[in-house]
Amino acid sequence: MGCIENLKYEIVLSKCSFKEAGDFVKKEFEEIYEVPPGYRIFDVFLIGTPPIFIGVDGDQVVFPYTKPCHGTFLLRIESKEEIEKLRSEKR
């Protein structure tokens, strides 16, 4: 299993609710994907209330990441590979 801490990421929202993260993605991004809890991205499994919204902005993926005992963070990470994976799975 991967570790988000080992990736270069930007925190878009910090310690937000899962709903706040989803609302932000839906409001701010045109390219949006809905994935179920347990979806694997960057070799980690996303947890949260379905649906989980992932935004794409250029070469960057914006997604909610929940750390138990720390809350939910909306992260931005550059990855053409993850974007292609999202696009190919949602066709």
C-alpha positions as CSV (number, residue, x, y, z in Angstrom):
1,M,0.0,0.0,0.0
2,G,1.2,3.5,-0.8
3,C,1.6,6.5,1.4
4,I,0.3,10.0,0.5
5,E,2.9,11.5,2.7
6,N,5.6,10.4,0.3
7,L,4.0,12.3,-2.6
8,K,4.3,16.0,-3.4
9,Y,0.9,17.4,-2.6
10,E,-0.9,20.6,-2.0
11,I,-3.6,20.9,0.7
12,V,-6.6,22.7,-0.9
13,L,-8.9,22.4,2.2
14,S,-7.8,21.3,5.7
15,K,-9.8,19.5,8.3
16,C,-13.1,19.9,6.4
17,S,-16.1,17.8,6.4
18,F,-16.6,15.2,3.7
19,K,-19.5,17.1,2.4
20,E,-17.5,20.4,2.3
21,A,-14.8,18.6,0.2
22,G,-17.4,17.2,-2.2
23,D,-19.2,20.5,-2.6
24,F,-15.9,22.3,-3.3
25,V,-14.9,19.8,-6.0
26,K,-18.4,20.1,-7.6
27,K,-18.3,23.9,-7.5
28,E,-14.7,24.5,-8.6
29,F,-14.0,21.9,-11.3
30,E,-15.5,21.2,-14.7
31,E,-14.1,17.7,-15.0
32,I,-15.5,15.6,-12.1
33,Y,-15.6,11.9,-11.4
34,E,-17.7,10.1,-8.9
35,V,-16.1,7.0,-7.3
36,P,-17.2,4.6,-4.6
37,P,-15.6,4.3,-1.2
38,G,-12.6,2.0,-1.5
39,Y,-11.5,3.4,-4.9
40,R,-7.8,3.1,-5.2
41,I,-5.8,6.2,-6.2
42,F,-2.1,6.7,-5.7
43,D,-2.0,3.2,-4.3
44,V,-4.2,4.2,-1.3
45,F,-7.9,3.4,-0.8
46,L,-10.3,6.4,-0.3
47,I,-12.7,6.2,2.5
48,G,-15.8,8.4,3.0
49,T,-19.5,8.7,2.4
50,P,-20.5,7.9,-1.2
51,P,-20.2,9.3,-3.8
52,I,-16.6,10.5,-3.5
53,F,-16.0,13.4,-5.9
54,I,-12.6,13.7,-7.7
55,G,-11.8,16.8,-9.7
56,V,-9.3,17.1,-12.6
57,D,-7.5,20.4,-13.2
58,G,-5.0,20.2,-16.0
59,D,-2.5,17.6,-15.0
60,Q,-3.6,17.6,-11.4
61,V,-6.1,15.4,-9.5
62,V,-8.0,17.0,-6.6
63,F,-9.6,14.5,-4.1
64,P,-10.6,14.1,-0.5
65,Y,-8.3,12.1,1.7
66,T,-9.4,11.2,5.2
67,K,-6.8,10.5,7.9
68,P,-8.4,8.8,10.9
69,C,-8.1,11.0,14.0
70,H,-7.1,14.0,11.8
71,G,-10.1,14.5,9.5
72,T,-10.6,15.1,5.8
73,F,-8.3,17.0,3.6
74,L,-8.8,18.0,0.0
75,L,-5.5,17.3,-1.8
76,R,-4.1,18.3,-5.2
77,I,-1.5,16.1,-6.7
78,E,0.0,16.1,-10.3
79,S,-0.5,12.8,-12.1
80,K,-1.2,12.2,-15.7
81,E,-1.4,8.5,-15.0
82,E,-4.2,8.8,-12.4
83,I,-6.1,11.1,-14.7
84,E,-5.9,8.6,-17.5
85,K,-7.0,5.9,-15.1
86,L,-10.1,7.9,-14.1
87,R,-11.0,8.7,-17.6
88,S,-10.6,5.2,-18.9
89,E,-12.7,3.7,-16.1
90,K,-15.5,6.1,-16.5
91,R,-16.1,5.6,-20.2
